[in-house]
Amino acid sequence: MKEVVWLMNEHPEHLPLMSAYLPSRTQHLIFIIAYIVLWALSYFVHTVIRYSELIGASSIVIGFLVGLILLVAHWILTAQVYQLLVVGEGKTPGSYVLLKSDTNYKIVTENKLFSIPKTKIVMMAKDAYLDHKRDGNIKDIDIKEYYKKASADQSKKGELWKQLRDSTFVDRASNSQMDNVAYRFTVIMLSLAVITAKMDTPLFYALLPWFIMATIFSIGTQSVFVFNPLITGVVGEYLIKQKLLIIGLSFGVMAISTILRR
């Protein structure tokens, strides 16, 4: 099975989706460590609040483990180095090729072989690509490095962001689904808080910090991207939104587990 690379014009109108850019191992580790510290602090707060004895240790363990499992699963799912593609046209049977995520998207700066339209991406077998590059027919730069270098020019920052915003770079379908889940989860948490307050006031006071944290982290997922011309920065913000949702879910699961046990 051949490995391929994608070659793009120096000023492409379309970019790969954010899901094609892999978060670093360091980013995942930072979030897991922060998650453990956050839960440790939350447990400390839990021990000093009123009616804390109404919350069982098993509910806290369930909430913590659910979030930790989701964070690890998210790490595994976003660490898929290769994508399997089917190449074919019309009714012609397709053949399978491998695309290495994150590193095999190239911006062509010099090209003696063919022209690449702004709206097109050229797929080339990696062995042929390496041959052409060795012969000097193609000169390119990794897409992340290209935008990192270009964004050093302060006068082009707005132009770069417009290019990101107007392209297919933002995976709007996935982002919209994540926002919908966060919105519905926030509504569920607020509804549970109101119902608990009316039916069991002591339990409501015990769970109030957990309701608040679940809501805050879910709302954080709804935040919009800040002005950031760097691809790595935008990908980082997208990653933060996903992690915030997982953290909010973990606190919510803990609260729901406690209510069900009552």
N, C-alpha and C positions, 0 to 999 in steps of 0.2 A: 504494500500500500504506500503510495507516494505521499511525501509531505510537500505542502505548497506554501507559497507566500503571496500576500496581496500587495500590489503596487498601486500607489495613488499619486495623483497630480499634486504639485507643490501647493496648490490652492484649491483643495477639494471642497465641493459643496456638500458632501456627505461624509460622515465619519462612522467608524464601527460603533455599535452600541456600547454603553458603559459596561455591560456584562462581559465584554471581551477583554476588559482591563482587569487583571488580577490584583486584588489587595495583597500587600506584602505580609509575610509571616509575622513581622514585628507589629503591624497594625492589629492583627488578630490577637496576638499575645497581650498587647496593651489592654485591649478591651476585656479579655478574660480576667486579667489581674485586677483591673478596675472593678469588674463585676463582683469578684470575690471580696474586695475591700468594701464595696458599697453594701453588700449583704451583711458583712461583719458589723459595719456601723449601724445598719438598720436593726440588727439583732440587739445591739447595745441599747439603742433607743427604745426598742420593744421592752426590754427588761425594766425600764424605769417609768414607763407610762402607766396610767391608771387602768385597771382591769386586764393587765397583760396576762394574768393567769388563765384567762378564758381562751387564749390561743395555745393550742397544743404544739409541742416540739415537732410532731410528725408533719403538721401542716407547713411549718417553716422549712423543714427538710424537703418536702415535696416541691414547694415553690422554688427553692434554690436549685434543686437537681433538674427540674424541668428547664429552667433558664440556662443552666450550664450545658445540658445536653443539646439544646437548640443552638447555643453559641458554637459548640464543637461541630454540630452537623452543618451549620452555616459555613464554617471554615472549610470543611471537607468538600461541600458542594461548590464553593467558589474557588477551590484550588485545582479544578480540572484543567490540566495543562493543555490538553489537546481537544480539538473539536473534530467530530467526524462529519464530513460534508459529502453530499451526493452531487456529482457534476454530470449534467446532461442537458439536452435541449429538446423541447417538444416531446415527441413520443420516443425519442432515442433513449435506450436504456442507459441509466447513469452509472458512473463508476465512483468508487469511494476514494476519498483523499483525506489526508490529515492536515489540519491547520493548527499550529501551535499558538495558543492564545497569548496575547499581550506582546509577543516579540516578533511575529511574522507579518505585522502591518508596517509597510515602509513608505515613506514619502520620497519620491524620486526627484532628485535635484538636477541630474543630468542623464539624458537618455539618447543613445544613438540608434536605437532599434525601432521605436514606434512612439507615437504620441498617445498620451493618456488624457481623455476629456475630463473636465472637472467633475462631471456627474457619474463617471465610471470608475470601477476598480478592476485592474487586470490581475488575473490569477496566473501564477507561473510555478511550474515544478521547481522545488527548492534546488535540486542539483543543477538544473539549467540556469536558474537565477545566480547561483554561486559561480558558474562558469562565466556568465556574462559579466558579473561583477569583477572577477579576476582579470578578464580581458579588457576591462575599462569601458565596456559598453554601457554600464549602468552605474550611477553613483547615487546613493540614497542615504537616508538617515532614519532612525527609529522614530515612530510618530510621537512618542512621549518626549524624546529629546528635541525633536523639531519644534514643538510648541513651547517647551521649556526655554529653548534658545530664543525663539521669536518673542516670547513674552518679556524678555529682558529689556526690550525696547518699549519704554513707557508710552510712547505715542501710539503704539499699536494695541494697547490692552483692550480698549473698547471694541476695536475691530475683531480681535481674537475671540472675545466673548460672544459677539454677534454671530461669528462663524460657528461657535459651539451651539448657541441657542437655536439657530436656524437649521442646523443639520439634524440628522437622525441620531445624533450622539446620545441624547437622553432617551432611555428606554421608557417612553411615556406609558406604555401598557403596564409594565411591571411597577413603575412608580405610582401609577394611579391605583393599582390593586393594593399596594402597600398602604397608601393613604386611606383607602376605603376600610381596610382591616383595622387600622389604627382608630379611625373615626368610630366605627361600630363598637370596638372594644372600649373606647372611652365612654360611650353612651351606656354600655352594659355596666361599667364600674360605677358611674354616677347613679344609675337606677338601683343597683344593689345597695349603694350607700344610703339612699333615701329609704328603701324598703327596710333595711336593717335598723335604721334610726327609729322607725315607727314600731317595729316588732320587738326589738331587743336593744334597748338603749345602752346598757353596759357593753354589749358586744360591739356596738357601733363605735363607741369611744376606743375600744381596744383595736379595732381594725382601721380607724380613721387615718393614721399615718400611712398604712399600706394602701388604702384607697387613694390617698393624695399622691403617693409616689407612682402608683400604676397610672394615674391620670396624667401626671406631669410628663412622664417619659413617653406616653402615647401621644400627647400633644406635641412633644418635641419632634416626633416623626413627621408632623404636619408642616414643619418649618420649610421655607423655601430656600433655594440655593443662594448663597451670598455672591457678591461680585468676585469672581475668581477666574482668571484667564488660563490657569494651569490645568491641564487635563488631570494630573495627579491630584490636584486640590479638589476638583469637582468629583472625582471618583471617591476621594476620601470623605466628602460630605455625604455622598450616596451611601457609603458604608456606614457612616455614623447613624443615618436615619434607620437603616436596617437593624443595627445593634440596639438603638434606643427602643425600638418596638419589642425586641426580644426581652429586654430588661423590664419594660412595662408589663409584658405578658407574665413574666415570672412573679412579680408582685401581685398581679391579679389572680393568678392561679393559687397563690398562697391564701389570699382572702376568700376565694371561692371554696377552697378545700376546708377552711375553718367553718364557713357557713354551713356547708353540707354535713360536717361532722356534728354540728349543733342540732 
